[in-house]
């Protein structure tokens, strides 16, 4: 099973692809999609969409997991993230790949046991679980964490 995890954002969208083989999870690829703030909203969304489409077409994705929206103080940021999520969901759904959502709290709890864990704690767990140490952006970590959370949930459900 190959899972694409996504940490959506208009400026930086993190992505991580993992493969689950029984109880083991391996990292296939991770990175970021970075847009230019000086470009128009439409140009930035197109770039995100094109990038997601390329990532999906280059990998044999079975499932995708995206961090859900969280209510914050900055309404403008939430709206911009919603735009990014819309284009991401559209591009993935175009390939008939199921897209699931987990809240940041669910993802943190799944990896660390604490829904209020710091991003650095999540990064530490992701790096240890996947035996990697080349993560530059926390957006990549969050995306990989989402993918791992989905895999863990599937593993648990198979045992029940």
Residue pairs with C-beta under 8 A, 6 or more apart in sequence:
1 19
1 20
1 62
1 63
1 151
1 154
2 17
2 18
2 19
2 20
2 28
2 59
2 60
2 61
2 62
2 63
3 17
3 18
3 19
3 20
3 61
3 62
3 63
3 64
3 65
3 147
3 150
3 151
4 15
4 16
4 17
4 55
4 56
4 59
4 61
4 63
4 64
4 65
4 92
4 97
4 147
5 15
5 16
5 17
5 18
5 64
5 65
5 66
5 142
5 143
5 144
5 145
5 146
5 147
5 148
5 150
6 13
6 14
6 15
6 52
6 64
6 65
6 66
6 67
6 88
6 143
6 146
7 13
7 14
7 15
7 67
7 139
7 140
7 142
7 143
7 146
8 66
8 67
8 81
8 84
8 85
8 88
9 81
9 84
9 139
10 35
10 41
10 44
10 45
10 48
10 80
10 81
10 83
10 84
11 34
11 35
11 37
12 32
12 33
12 34
12 35
12 137
12 139
13 32
13 33
13 48
13 51
13 52
13 84
13 88
13 139
14 30
14 31
14 32
14 33
14 137
14 138
14 139
14 140
14 141
14 142
14 143
15 29
15 30
15 31
15 32
15 33
15 52
15 55
15 140
15 143
16 27
16 29
16 30
16 140
16 141
16 143
16 144
16 145
16 146
16 147
17 27
17 28
17 29
17 30
17 55
17 59
17 61
17 147
18 25
18 26
18 27
18 28
18 130
18 144
18 147
18 148
18 151
19 25
19 26
19 28
20 26
20 151
20 154
20 155
23 155
25 129
25 130
25 148
25 151
26 130
27 130
27 131
27 132
27 144
28 59
29 59
30 132
30 135
30 140
30 143
30 144
31 140
32 137
32 139
32 140
33 47
33 48
33 51
33 52
35 43
35 44
35 47
35 48
36 43
36 44
39 47
41 80
41 83
45 83
45 84
45 87
46 87
48 84
48 87
48 88
49 87
49 88
49 90
49 91
52 87
52 88
52 91
52 92
53 91
53 94
56 64
56 91
56 92
56 95
56 97
57 95
61 92
61 95
61 97
62 97
63 97
63 98
63 99
63 100
63 150
64 92
64 97
64 98
64 99
64 100
65 99
65 100
65 101
65 102
65 146
65 147
65 149
65 150
66 85
66 88
66 89
66 99
66 100
66 101
66 146
67 101
67 102
67 103
67 104
67 107
67 142
67 143
67 146
68 101
68 102
68 103
68 104
69 78
69 81
69 82
69 85
70 103
70 104
71 78
72 78
89 99
92 99
93 99
100 150
102 110
102 146
102 149
102 150
104 142
105 115
105 116
106 115
106 149
107 122
107 142
107 145
107 146
107 149
108 114
108 115
108 116
108 117
108 121
108 122
108 145
109 115
109 117
110 145
110 148
110 149
110 152
110 153
111 117
111 122
111 125
111 126
111 129
111 145
111 148
111 149
112 121
112 122
112 125
114 121
119 138
119 141
119 142
122 141
122 142
122 145
123 135
123 138
123 141
125 145
126 132
126 135
126 141
126 144
126 145
126 148
127 133
127 135
127 141
129 148
130 144
130 148
135 141
135 144
